[in-house]
C-alpha cells in the first residue's frame, strides 16, 4: 500500500422539484422556456420566471412557496431554489379594462385601456369612431404628473 493511488470521486448534488400551477388563463416561462411540467433543479440555482397573461386576462401575483421569489407581485421574478421542493401558483384574473365612453357630435366614442392597473405595458384600443382622427394620449402618475404622452 505504499504505491501512489488514484481515487476518483463523483459528487451528486441533490435535486429538488419546482412545480408551478396556473389559476386562470395564462402561462409561465422558466428561463425563457414555456413551463409544461415539473422541473428538477439543484439547490442554489436561480431561475427566471415570467407570467404571461392570456388575452383579456391579467396577472395578479404568485402564491405558495413565495419566500424563495425575489418579488411575489411582479410578472418577472427570480426563484432561488432552496434545498426543498417548491410549489408556486401563478394567479390570472379576467381583465377589468377601463372603458371610457363619450358622445361627440352624436357619435359614441369608446376607448379601452388595459390592463388596469398596468405594470410595464399599457394597451389602448379605440373604436371605429376614432379612425382618421388625431388622438392625443397623456399618461399621468398617481400625483398627476405627466410621465408619457404621444406628442414627444
Phi and psi in radians as a Rosetta constraint file:
Dihedral C 1 N 2 CA 2 C 2 CIRCULARHARMONIC -1.526 0.35
Dihedral N 2 CA 2 C 2 N 3 CIRCULARHARMONIC -0.168 0.35
Dihedral C 2 N 3 CA 3 C 3 CIRCULARHARMONIC -1.337 0.35
Dihedral N 3 CA 3 C 3 N 4 CIRCULARHARMONIC 2.670 0.35
Dihedral C 3 N 4 CA 4 C 4 CIRCULARHARMONIC -1.114 0.35
Dihedral N 4 CA 4 C 4 N 5 CIRCULARHARMONIC 2.480 0.35
Dihedral C 4 N 5 CA 5 C 5 CIRCULARHARMONIC -2.123 0.35
Dihedral N 5 CA 5 C 5 N 6 CIRCULARHARMONIC 2.559 0.35
Dihedral C 5 N 6 CA 6 C 6 CIRCULARHARMONIC -1.884 0.35
Dihedral N 6 CA 6 C 6 N 7 CIRCULARHARMONIC 2.237 0.35
Dihedral C 6 N 7 CA 7 C 7 CIRCULARHARMONIC -2.083 0.35
Dihedral N 7 CA 7 C 7 N 8 CIRCULARHARMONIC 2.269 0.35
Dihedral C 7 N 8 CA 8 C 8 CIRCULARHARMONIC -1.961 0.35
Dihedral N 8 CA 8 C 8 N 9 CIRCULARHARMONIC 2.239 0.35
Dihedral C 8 N 9 CA 9 C 9 CIRCULARHARMONIC -2.130 0.35
Dihedral N 9 CA 9 C 9 N 10 CIRCULARHARMONIC 2.396 0.35
Dihedral C 9 N 10 CA 10 C 10 CIRCULARHARMONIC -2.002 0.35
Dihedral N 10 CA 10 C 10 N 11 CIRCULARHARMONIC 2.143 0.35
Dihedral C 10 N 11 CA 11 C 11 CIRCULARHARMONIC -1.759 0.35
Dihedral N 11 CA 11 C 11 N 12 CIRCULARHARMONIC 2.288 0.35
Dihedral C 11 N 12 CA 12 C 12 CIRCULARHARMONIC -1.966 0.35
Dihedral N 12 CA 12 C 12 N 13 CIRCULARHARMONIC 2.033 0.35
Dihedral C 12 N 13 CA 13 C 13 CIRCULARHARMONIC -1.297 0.35
Dihedral N 13 CA 13 C 13 N 14 CIRCULARHARMONIC 2.319 0.35
Dihedral C 13 N 14 CA 14 C 14 CIRCULARHARMONIC -1.130 0.35
Dihedral N 14 CA 14 C 14 N 15 CIRCULARHARMONIC 2.485 0.35
Dihedral C 14 N 15 CA 15 C 15 CIRCULARHARMONIC -1.944 0.35
Dihedral N 15 CA 15 C 15 N 16 CIRCULARHARMONIC 2.619 0.35
Dihedral C 15 N 16 CA 16 C 16 CIRCULARHARMONIC -2.190 0.35
Dihedral N 16 CA 16 C 16 N 17 CIRCULARHARMONIC 2.746 0.35
Dihedral C 16 N 17 CA 17 C 17 CIRCULARHARMONIC -1.733 0.35
Dihedral N 17 CA 17 C 17 N 18 CIRCULARHARMONIC 2.307 0.35
Dihedral C 17 N 18 CA 18 C 18 CIRCULARHARMONIC -1.820 0.35
Dihedral N 18 CA 18 C 18 N 19 CIRCULARHARMONIC 2.109 0.35
Dihedral C 18 N 19 CA 19 C 19 CIRCULARHARMONIC -2.067 0.35
Dihedral N 19 CA 19 C 19 N 20 CIRCULARHARMONIC 2.243 0.35
Dihedral C 19 N 20 CA 20 C 20 CIRCULARHARMONIC -2.036 0.35
Dihedral N 20 CA 20 C 20 N 21 CIRCULARHARMONIC 2.229 0.35
Dihedral C 20 N 21 CA 21 C 21 CIRCULARHARMONIC -1.873 0.35
Dihedral N 21 CA 21 C 21 N 22 CIRCULARHARMONIC 2.640 0.35
Dihedral C 21 N 22 CA 22 C 22 CIRCULARHARMONIC -2.130 0.35
Dihedral N 22 CA 22 C 22 N 23 CIRCULARHARMONIC 2.249 0.35
Dihedral C 22 N 23 CA 23 C 23 CIRCULARHARMONIC -1.946 0.35
Dihedral N 23 CA 23 C 23 N 24 CIRCULARHARMONIC 2.151 0.35
Dihedral C 23 N 24 CA 24 C 24 CIRCULARHARMONIC 1.658 0.35
Dihedral N 24 CA 24 C 24 N 25 CIRCULARHARMONIC -2.710 0.35
Dihedral C 24 N 25 CA 25 C 25 CIRCULARHARMONIC -2.045 0.35
Dihedral N 25 CA 25 C 25 N 26 CIRCULARHARMONIC 2.024 0.35
Dihedral C 25 N 26 CA 26 C 26 CIRCULARHARMONIC 2.999 0.35
Dihedral N 26 CA 26 C 26 N 27 CIRCULARHARMONIC -3.079 0.35
Dihedral C 26 N 27 CA 27 C 27 CIRCULARHARMONIC -2.520 0.35
Dihedral N 27 CA 27 C 27 N 28 CIRCULARHARMONIC 2.952 0.35
Dihedral C 27 N 28 CA 28 C 28 CIRCULARHARMONIC -2.216 0.35
Dihedral N 28 CA 28 C 28 N 29 CIRCULARHARMONIC 2.369 0.35
Dihedral C 28 N 29 CA 29 C 29 CIRCULARHARMONIC -1.776 0.35
Dihedral N 29 CA 29 C 29 N 30 CIRCULARHARMONIC 2.394 0.35
Dihedral C 29 N 30 CA 30 C 30 CIRCULARHARMONIC -2.043 0.35
Dihedral N 30 CA 30 C 30 N 31 CIRCULARHARMONIC 2.050 0.35
Dihedral C 30 N 31 CA 31 C 31 CIRCULARHARMONIC 0.856 0.35
Dihedral N 31 CA 31 C 31 N 32 CIRCULARHARMONIC 0.849 0.35
Dihedral C 31 N 32 CA 32 C 32 CIRCULARHARMONIC 1.179 0.35
Dihedral N 32 CA 32 C 32 N 33 CIRCULARHARMONIC 0.289 0.35
Dihedral C 32 N 33 CA 33 C 33 CIRCULARHARMONIC -2.099 0.35
Dihedral N 33 CA 33 C 33 N 34 CIRCULARHARMONIC 2.366 0.35
Dihedral C 33 N 34 CA 34 C 34 CIRCULARHARMONIC -1.087 0.35
Dihedral N 34 CA 34 C 34 N 35 CIRCULARHARMONIC 2.231 0.35
Dihedral C 34 N 35 CA 35 C 35 CIRCULARHARMONIC -1.276 0.35
Dihedral N 35 CA 35 C 35 N 36 CIRCULARHARMONIC 2.224 0.35
Dihedral C 35 N 36 CA 36 C 36 CIRCULARHARMONIC -2.224 0.35
Dihedral N 36 CA 36 C 36 N 37 CIRCULARHARMONIC -0.396 0.35
Dihedral C 36 N 37 CA 37 C 37 CIRCULARHARMONIC -2.718 0.35
Dihedral N 37 CA 37 C 37 N 38 CIRCULARHARMONIC 2.895 0.35
Dihedral C 37 N 38 CA 38 C 38 CIRCULARHARMONIC -0.952 0.35
Dihedral N 38 CA 38 C 38 N 39 CIRCULARHARMONIC 2.557 0.35
Dihedral C 38 N 39 CA 39 C 39 CIRCULARHARMONIC -2.056 0.35
Dihedral N 39 CA 39 C 39 N 40 CIRCULARHARMONIC 2.411 0.35
Dihedral C 39 N 40 CA 40 C 40 CIRCULARHARMONIC -1.804 0.35
Dihedral N 40 CA 40 C 40 N 41 CIRCULARHARMONIC 2.317 0.35
Dihedral C 40 N 41 CA 41 C 41 CIRCULARHARMONIC -2.485 0.35
Dihedral N 41 CA 41 C 41 N 42 CIRCULARHARMONIC 2.430 0.35
Dihedral C 41 N 42 CA 42 C 42 CIRCULARHARMONIC -1.165 0.35
Dihedral N 42 CA 42 C 42 N 43 CIRCULARHARMONIC 2.606 0.35
Dihedral C 42 N 43 CA 43 C 43 CIRCULARHARMONIC -1.039 0.35
Dihedral N 43 CA 43 C 43 N 44 CIRCULARHARMONIC 2.503 0.35
Dihedral C 43 N 44 CA 44 C 44 CIRCULARHARMONIC 1.678 0.35
Dihedral N 44 CA 44 C 44 N 45 CIRCULARHARMONIC -0.311 0.35
Dihedral C 44 N 45 CA 45 C 45 CIRCULARHARMONIC -1.208 0.35
Dihedral N 45 CA 45 C 45 N 46 CIRCULARHARMONIC 2.570 0.35
Dihedral C 45 N 46 CA 46 C 46 CIRCULARHARMONIC -1.911 0.35
Dihedral N 46 CA 46 C 46 N 47 CIRCULARHARMONIC 2.321 0.35
Dihedral C 46 N 47 CA 47 C 47 CIRCULARHARMONIC -2.101 0.35
Dihedral N 47 CA 47 C 47 N 48 CIRCULARHARMONIC 2.333 0.35
Dihedral C 47 N 48 CA 48 C 48 CIRCULARHARMONIC -1.530 0.35
Dihedral N 48 CA 48 C 48 N 49 CIRCULARHARMONIC 2.216 0.35
Dihedral C 48 N 49 CA 49 C 49 CIRCULARHARMONIC -1.973 0.35
Dihedral N 49 CA 49 C 49 N 50 CIRCULARHARMONIC 2.457 0.35
Dihedral C 49 N 50 CA 50 C 50 CIRCULARHARMONIC -2.383 0.35
Dihedral N 50 CA 50 C 50 N 51 CIRCULARHARMONIC 2.198 0.35
Dihedral C 50 N 51 CA 51 C 51 CIRCULARHARMONIC -1.578 0.35
Dihedral N 51 CA 51 C 51 N 52 CIRCULARHARMONIC 2.278 0.35
Dihedral C 51 N 52 CA 52 C 52 CIRCULARHARMONIC -2.149 0.35
Dihedral N 52 CA 52 C 52 N 53 CIRCULARHARMONIC 1.919 0.35
Dihedral C 52 N 53 CA 53 C 53 CIRCULARHARMONIC -1.311 0.35
Dihedral N 53 CA 53 C 53 N 54 CIRCULARHARMONIC 2.512 0.35
Dihedral C 53 N 54 CA 54 C 54 CIRCULARHARMONIC -1.248 0.35
Dihedral N 54 CA 54 C 54 N 55 CIRCULARHARMONIC 2.894 0.35
Dihedral C 54 N 55 CA 55 C 55 CIRCULARHARMONIC -0.966 0.35
Dihedral N 55 CA 55 C 55 N 56 CIRCULARHARMONIC 2.335 0.35
Dihedral C 55 N 56 CA 56 C 56 CIRCULARHARMONIC 1.218 0.35
Dihedral N 56 CA 56 C 56 N 57 CIRCULARHARMONIC 0.313 0.35
Dihedral C 56 N 57 CA 57 C 57 CIRCULARHARMONIC -2.195 0.35
Dihedral N 57 CA 57 C 57 N 58 CIRCULARHARMONIC 2.763 0.35
Dihedral C 57 N 58 CA 58 C 58 CIRCULARHARMONIC -2.365 0.35
Dihedral N 58 CA 58 C 58 N 59 CIRCULARHARMONIC 2.486 0.35
Dihedral C 58 N 59 CA 59 C 59 CIRCULARHARMONIC -1.319 0.35
Dihedral N 59 CA 59 C 59 N 60 CIRCULARHARMONIC 2.292 0.35
Dihedral C 59 N 60 CA 60 C 60 CIRCULARHARMONIC -1.852 0.35
Dihedral N 60 CA 60 C 60 N 61 CIRCULARHARMONIC -0.390 0.35
Dihedral C 60 N 61 CA 61 C 61 CIRCULARHARMONIC 2.558 0.35
Dihedral N 61 CA 61 C 61 N 62 CIRCULARHARMONIC 3.092 0.35
Dihedral C 61 N 62 CA 62 C 62 CIRCULARHARMONIC -1.882 0.35
Dihedral N 62 CA 62 C 62 N 63 CIRCULARHARMONIC 2.619 0.35
Dihedral C 62 N 63 CA 63 C 63 CIRCULARHARMONIC -2.457 0.35
Dihedral N 63 CA 63 C 63 N 64 CIRCULARHARMONIC 3.083 0.35
Dihedral C 63 N 64 CA 64 C 64 CIRCULARHARMONIC 1.743 0.35
Dihedral N 64 CA 64 C 64 N 65 CIRCULARHARMONIC -2.324 0.35
Dihedral C 64 N 65 CA 65 C 65 CIRCULARHARMONIC -1.417 0.35
Dihedral N 65 CA 65 C 65 N 66 CIRCULARHARMONIC 1.093 0.35
Dihedral C 65 N 66 CA 66 C 66 CIRCULARHARMONIC -1.422 0.35
Dihedral N 66 CA 66 C 66 N 67 CIRCULARHARMONIC -0.092 0.35
Dihedral C 66 N 67 CA 67 C 67 CIRCULARHARMONIC -1.059 0.35
Dihedral N 67 CA 67 C 67 N 68 CIRCULARHARMONIC -0.343 0.35
Dihedral C 67 N 68 CA 68 C 68 CIRCULARHARMONIC -1.731 0.35
Dihedral N 68 CA 68 C 68 N 69 CIRCULARHARMONIC 0.061 0.35
Dihedral C 68 N 69 CA 69 C 69 CIRCULARHARMONIC -1.680 0.35
Dihedral N 69 CA 69 C 69 N 70 CIRCULARHARMONIC 2.511 0.35
Dihedral C 69 N 70 CA 70 C 70 CIRCULARHARMONIC -1.148 0.35
Dihedral N 70 CA 70 C 70 N 71 CIRCULARHARMONIC -0.686 0.35
Dihedral C 70 N 71 CA 71 C 71 CIRCULARHARMONIC -2.638 0.35
Dihedral N 71 CA 71 C 71 N 72 CIRCULARHARMONIC 1.873 0.35
Dihedral C 71 N 72 CA 72 C 72 CIRCULARHARMONIC -1.312 0.35
Dihedral N 72 CA 72 C 72 N 73 CIRCULARHARMONIC -0.089 0.35
Dihedral C 72 N 73 CA 73 C 73 CIRCULARHARMONIC -1.842 0.35
Dihedral N 73 CA 73 C 73 N 74 CIRCULARHARMONIC -0.175 0.35
Dihedral C 73 N 74 CA 74 C 74 CIRCULARHARMONIC -1.599 0.35
Dihedral N 74 CA 74 C 74 N 75 CIRCULARHARMONIC 2.552 0.35
Dihedral C 74 N 75 CA 75 C 75 CIRCULARHARMONIC -1.032 0.35
Dihedral N 75 CA 75 C 75 N 76 CIRCULARHARMONIC -0.685 0.35
Dihedral C 75 N 76 CA 76 C 76 CIRCULARHARMONIC -1.902 0.35
Dihedral N 76 CA 76 C 76 N 77 CIRCULARHARMONIC 2.231 0.35
Dihedral C 76 N 77 CA 77 C 77 CIRCULARHARMONIC -2.633 0.35
Dihedral N 77 CA 77 C 77 N 78 CIRCULARHARMONIC 2.967 0.35
Dihedral C 77 N 78 CA 78 C 78 CIRCULARHARMONIC -2.072 0.35
Dihedral N 78 CA 78 C 78 N 79 CIRCULARHARMONIC 2.346 0.35
Dihedral C 78 N 79 CA 79 C 79 CIRCULARHARMONIC -1.795 0.35
Dihedral N 79 CA 79 C 79 N 80 CIRCULARHARMONIC 2.163 0.35
Dihedral C 79 N 80 CA 80 C 80 CIRCULARHARMONIC -1.673 0.35
Dihedral N 80 CA 80 C 80 N 81 CIRCULARHARMONIC 1.899 0.35
Dihedral C 80 N 81 CA 81 C 81 CIRCULARHARMONIC -1.176 0.35
Dihedral N 81 CA 81 C 81 N 82 CIRCULARHARMONIC 2.081 0.35
Dihedral C 81 N 82 CA 82 C 82 CIRCULARHARMONIC -1.458 0.35
Dihedral N 82 CA 82 C 82 N 83 CIRCULARHARMONIC 3.115 0.35
Dihedral C 82 N 83 CA 83 C 83 CIRCULARHARMONIC -1.490 0.35
Dihedral N 83 CA 83 C 83 N 84 CIRCULARHARMONIC 0.980 0.35
Dihedral C 83 N 84 CA 84 C 84 CIRCULARHARMONIC -2.901 0.35
Dihedral N 84 CA 84 C 84 N 85 CIRCULARHARMONIC 2.812 0.35
Dihedral C 84 N 85 CA 85 C 85 CIRCULARHARMONIC -1.189 0.35
Dihedral N 85 CA 85 C 85 N 86 CIRCULARHARMONIC 2.575 0.35
Dihedral C 85 N 86 CA 86 C 86 CIRCULARHARMONIC -2.230 0.35
Dihedral N 86 CA 86 C 86 N 87 CIRCULARHARMONIC 2.353 0.35
Dihedral C 86 N 87 CA 87 C 87 CIRCULARHARMONIC -2.173 0.35
Dihedral N 87 CA 87 C 87 N 88 CIRCULARHARMONIC 2.225 0.35
Dihedral C 87 N 88 CA 88 C 88 CIRCULARHARMONIC -2.276 0.35
Dihedral N 88 CA 88 C 88 N 89 CIRCULARHARMONIC 2.763 0.35
Dihedral C 88 N 89 CA 89 C 89 CIRCULARHARMONIC -2.168 0.35
Dihedral N 89 CA 89 C 89 N 90 CIRCULARHARMONIC 2.216 0.35
Dihedral C 89 N 90 CA 90 C 90 CIRCULARHARMONIC -1.639 0.35
Dihedral N 90 CA 90 C 90 N 91 CIRCULARHARMONIC 2.113 0.35
Dihedral C 90 N 91 CA 91 C 91 CIRCULARHARMONIC -1.711 0.35
Dihedral N 91 CA 91 C 91 N 92 CIRCULARHARMONIC 2.176 0.35
Dihedral C 91 N 92 CA 92 C 92 CIRCULARHARMONIC -2.119 0.35
Dihedral N 92 CA 92 C 92 N 93 CIRCULARHARMONIC 2.368 0.35
Dihedral C 92 N 93 CA 93 C 93 CIRCULARHARMONIC -2.111 0.35
Dihedral N 93 CA 93 C 93 N 94 CIRCULARHARMONIC 2.719 0.35
Dihedral C 93 N 94 CA 94 C 94 CIRCULARHARMONIC -1.064 0.35
Dihedral N 94 CA 94 C 94 N 95 CIRCULARHARMONIC 2.424 0.35
Dihedral C 94 N 95 CA 95 C 95 CIRCULARHARMONIC -1.279 0.35
Dihedral N 95 CA 95 C 95 N 96 CIRCULARHARMONIC 2.259 0.35
Dihedral C 95 N 96 CA 96 C 96 CIRCULARHARMONIC -1.752 0.35
Dihedral N 96 CA 96 C 96 N 97 CIRCULARHARMONIC 1.355 0.35
Dihedral C 96 N 97 CA 97 C 97 CIRCULARHARMONIC -1.076 0.35
Dihedral N 97 CA 97 C 97 N 98 CIRCULARHARMONIC 2.456 0.35
Dihedral C 97 N 98 CA 98 C 98 CIRCULARHARMONIC -1.378 0.35
Dihedral N 98 CA 98 C 98 N 99 CIRCULARHARMONIC 2.199 0.35
Dihedral C 98 N 99 CA 99 C 99 CIRCULARHARMONIC -2.048 0.35
Dihedral N 99 CA 99 C 99 N 100 CIRCULARHARMONIC 2.228 0.35
Dihedral C 99 N 100 CA 100 C 100 CIRCULARHARMONIC -1.958 0.35
Dihedral N 100 CA 100 C 100 N 101 CIRCULARHARMONIC 2.300 0.35
Dihedral C 100 N 101 CA 101 C 101 CIRCULARHARMONIC -2.288 0.35
Dihedral N 101 CA 101 C 101 N 102 CIRCULARHARMONIC 2.454 0.35
Dihedral C 101 N 102 CA 102 C 102 CIRCULARHARMONIC -2.588 0.35
Dihedral N 102 CA 102 C 102 N 103 CIRCULARHARMONIC 2.885 0.35
Dihedral C 102 N 103 CA 103 C 103 CIRCULARHARMONIC -2.091 0.35
Dihedral N 103 CA 103 C 103 N 104 CIRCULARHARMONIC 2.119 0.35
Dihedral C 103 N 104 CA 104 C 104 CIRCULARHARMONIC -2.207 0.35
Dihedral N 104 CA 104 C 104 N 105 CIRCULARHARMONIC 2.209 0.35
Dihedral C 104 N 105 CA 105 C 105 CIRCULARHARMONIC 0.886 0.35
Dihedral N 105 CA 105 C 105 N 106 CIRCULARHARMONIC 0.755 0.35
Dihedral C 105 N 106 CA 106 C 106 CIRCULARHARMONIC 1.133 0.35
Dihedral N 106 CA 106 C 106 N 107 CIRCULARHARMONIC 0.259 0.35
Dihedral C 106 N 107 CA 107 C 107 CIRCULARHARMONIC -1.855 0.35
Dihedral N 107 CA 107 C 107 N 108 CIRCULARHARMONIC 2.399 0.35
Dihedral C 107 N 108 CA 108 C 108 CIRCULARHARMONIC -1.541 0.35
Dihedral N 108 CA 108 C 108 N 109 CIRCULARHARMONIC 2.134 0.35
Dihedral C 108 N 109 CA 109 C 109 CIRCULARHARMONIC -1.876 0.35
Dihedral N 109 CA 109 C 109 N 110 CIRCULARHARMONIC 2.220 0.35
Dihedral C 109 N 110 CA 110 C 110 CIRCULARHARMONIC -2.065 0.35
Dihedral N 110 CA 110 C 110 N 111 CIRCULARHARMONIC 2.387 0.35
Dihedral C 110 N 111 CA 111 C 111 CIRCULARHARMONIC -2.259 0.35
Dihedral N 111 CA 111 C 111 N 112 CIRCULARHARMONIC 2.258 0.35
Dihedral C 111 N 112 CA 112 C 112 CIRCULARHARMONIC -1.981 0.35
Dihedral N 112 CA 112 C 112 N 113 CIRCULARHARMONIC 2.222 0.35
Dihedral C 112 N 113 CA 113 C 113 CIRCULARHARMONIC -2.075 0.35
Dihedral N 113 CA 113 C 113 N 114 CIRCULARHARMONIC 2.177 0.35
Dihedral C 113 N 114 CA 114 C 114 CIRCULARHARMONIC -2.713 0.35
Dihedral N 114 CA 114 C 114 N 115 CIRCULARHARMONIC 2.807 0.35
Dihedral C 114 N 115 CA 115 C 115 CIRCULARHARMONIC -1.250 0.35
Dihedral N 115 CA 115 C 115 N 116 CIRCULARHARMONIC 2.854 0.35
Dihedral C 115 N 116 CA 116 C 116 CIRCULARHARMONIC -2.304 0.35
Dihedral N 116 CA 116 C 116 N 117 CIRCULARHARMONIC 1.918 0.35
Dihedral C 116 N 117 CA 117 C 117 CIRCULARHARMONIC -1.385 0.35
Dihedral N 117 CA 117 C 117 N 118 CIRCULARHARMONIC 2.779 0.35
Dihedral C 117 N 118 CA 118 C 118 CIRCULARHARMONIC -1.750 0.35
Dihedral N 118 CA 118 C 118 N 119 CIRCULARHARMONIC 2.628 0.35
Dihedral C 118 N 119 CA 119 C 119 CIRCULARHARMONIC -1.860 0.35
Dihedral N 119 CA 119 C 119 N 120 CIRCULARHARMONIC -1.131 0.35
Dihedral C 119 N 120 CA 120 C 120 CIRCULARHARMONIC -2.143 0.35
Dihedral N 120 CA 120 C 120 N 121 CIRCULARHARMONIC -0.346 0.35
Dihedral C 120 N 121 CA 121 C 121 CIRCULARHARMONIC -2.235 0.35
Dihedral N 121 CA 121 C 121 N 122 CIRCULARHARMONIC 2.305 0.35
Dihedral C 121 N 122 CA 122 C 122 CIRCULARHARMONIC -2.155 0.35
Dihedral N 122 CA 122 C 122 N 123 CIRCULARHARMONIC 2.215 0.35
Dihedral C 122 N 123 CA 123 C 123 CIRCULARHARMONIC -1.843 0.35
Dihedral N 123 CA 123 C 123 N 124 CIRCULARHARMONIC 2.423 0.35
Dihedral C 123 N 124 CA 124 C 124 CIRCULARHARMONIC -2.211 0.35
Dihedral N 124 CA 124 C 124 N 125 CIRCULARHARMONIC 2.122 0.35
Dihedral C 124 N 125 CA 125 C 125 CIRCULARHARMONIC -2.037 0.35
Dihedral N 125 CA 125 C 125 N 126 CIRCULARHARMONIC 2.408 0.35
Dihedral C 125 N 126 CA 126 C 126 CIRCULARHARMONIC -2.074 0.35
Dihedral N 126 CA 126 C 126 N 127 CIRCULARHARMONIC 2.595 0.35
Dihedral C 126 N 127 CA 127 C 127 CIRCULARHARMONIC -1.295 0.35
Dihedral N 127 CA 127 C 127 N 128 CIRCULARHARMONIC 3.002 0.35
Dihedral C 127 N 128 CA 128 C 128 CIRCULARHARMONIC -1.054 0.35
Dihedral N 128 CA 128 C 128 N 129 CIRCULARHARMONIC -0.456 0.35
Dihedral C 128 N 129 CA 129 C 129 CIRCULARHARMONIC -1.108 0.35
Dihedral N 129 CA 129 C 129 N 130 CIRCULARHARMONIC -0.360 0.35
Dihedral C 129 N 130 CA 130 C 130 CIRCULARHARMONIC -1.506 0.35
Dihedral N 130 CA 130 C 130 N 131 CIRCULARHARMONIC -0.313 0.35
Dihedral C 130 N 131 CA 131 C 131 CIRCULARHARMONIC -1.004 0.35
Dihedral N 131 CA 131 C 131 N 132 CIRCULARHARMONIC 2.296 0.35
Dihedral C 131 N 132 CA 132 C 132 CIRCULARHARMONIC 1.494 0.35
Dihedral N 132 CA 132 C 132 N 133 CIRCULARHARMONIC -0.049 0.35
Dihedral C 132 N 133 CA 133 C 133 CIRCULARHARMONIC -1.812 0.35
Dihedral N 133 CA 133 C 133 N 134 CIRCULARHARMONIC 2.649 0.35
Dihedral C 133 N 134 CA 134 C 134 CIRCULARHARMONIC -1.323 0.35
Dihedral N 134 CA 134 C 134 N 135 CIRCULARHARMONIC 2.237 0.35
Dihedral C 134 N 135 CA 135 C 135 CIRCULARHARMONIC -2.075 0.35
Dihedral N 135 CA 135 C 135 N 136 CIRCULARHARMONIC 2.233 0.35
Dihedral C 135 N 136 CA 136 C 136 CIRCULARHARMONIC -1.916 0.35
Dihedral N 136 CA 136 C 136 N 137 CIRCULARHARMONIC 2.268 0.35
Dihedral C 136 N 137 CA 137 C 137 CIRCULARHARMONIC -2.125 0.35
Dihedral N 137 CA 137 C 137 N 138 CIRCULARHARMONIC 2.242 0.35
Dihedral C 137 N 138 CA 138 C 138 CIRCULARHARMONIC -2.095 0.35
Dihedral N 138 CA 138 C 138 N 139 CIRCULARHARMONIC 2.339 0.35
Dihedral C 138 N 139 CA 139 C 139 CIRCULARHARMONIC -1.930 0.35
Dihedral N 139 CA 139 C 139 N 140 CIRCULARHARMONIC 2.309 0.35
Dihedral C 139 N 140 CA 140 C 140 CIRCULARHARMONIC -2.060 0.35
Dihedral N 140 CA 140 C 140 N 141 CIRCULARHARMONIC 2.542 0.35
Dihedral C 140 N 141 CA 141 C 141 CIRCULARHARMONIC -1.444 0.35
Dihedral N 141 CA 141 C 141 N 142 CIRCULARHARMONIC -3.113 0.35
Dihedral C 141 N 142 CA 142 C 142 CIRCULARHARMONIC -1.152 0.35
Dihedral N 142 CA 142 C 142 N 143 CIRCULARHARMONIC -0.228 0.35
Dihedral C 142 N 143 CA 143 C 143 CIRCULARHARMONIC -1.686 0.35
Dihedral N 143 CA 143 C 143 N 144 CIRCULARHARMONIC 0.042 0.35
Dihedral C 143 N 144 CA 144 C 144 CIRCULARHARMONIC 1.501 0.35
Dihedral N 144 CA 144 C 144 N 145 CIRCULARHARMONIC 0.104 0.35
Dihedral C 144 N 145 CA 145 C 145 CIRCULARHARMONIC -1.512 0.35
Dihedral N 145 CA 145 C 145 N 146 CIRCULARHARMONIC 2.318 0.35
Dihedral C 145 N 146 CA 146 C 146 CIRCULARHARMONIC -1.189 0.35
Dihedral N 146 CA 146 C 146 N 147 CIRCULARHARMONIC 2.213 0.35
Dihedral C 146 N 147 CA 147 C 147 CIRCULARHARMONIC -2.037 0.35
Dihedral N 147 CA 147 C 147 N 148 CIRCULARHARMONIC -0.132 0.35
Dihedral C 147 N 148 CA 148 C 148 CIRCULARHARMONIC -2.861 0.35
Dihedral N 148 CA 148 C 148 N 149 CIRCULARHARMONIC 2.547 0.35
Dihedral C 148 N 149 CA 149 C 149 CIRCULARHARMONIC -2.695 0.35
Dihedral N 149 CA 149 C 149 N 150 CIRCULARHARMONIC 2.885 0.35
Dihedral C 149 N 150 CA 150 C 150 CIRCULARHARMONIC -1.603 0.35
Dihedral N 150 CA 150 C 150 N 151 CIRCULARHARMONIC 0.237 0.35
Dihedral C 150 N 151 CA 151 C 151 CIRCULARHARMONIC -1.688 0.35
Dihedral N 151 CA 151 C 151 N 152 CIRCULARHARMONIC -0.123 0.35
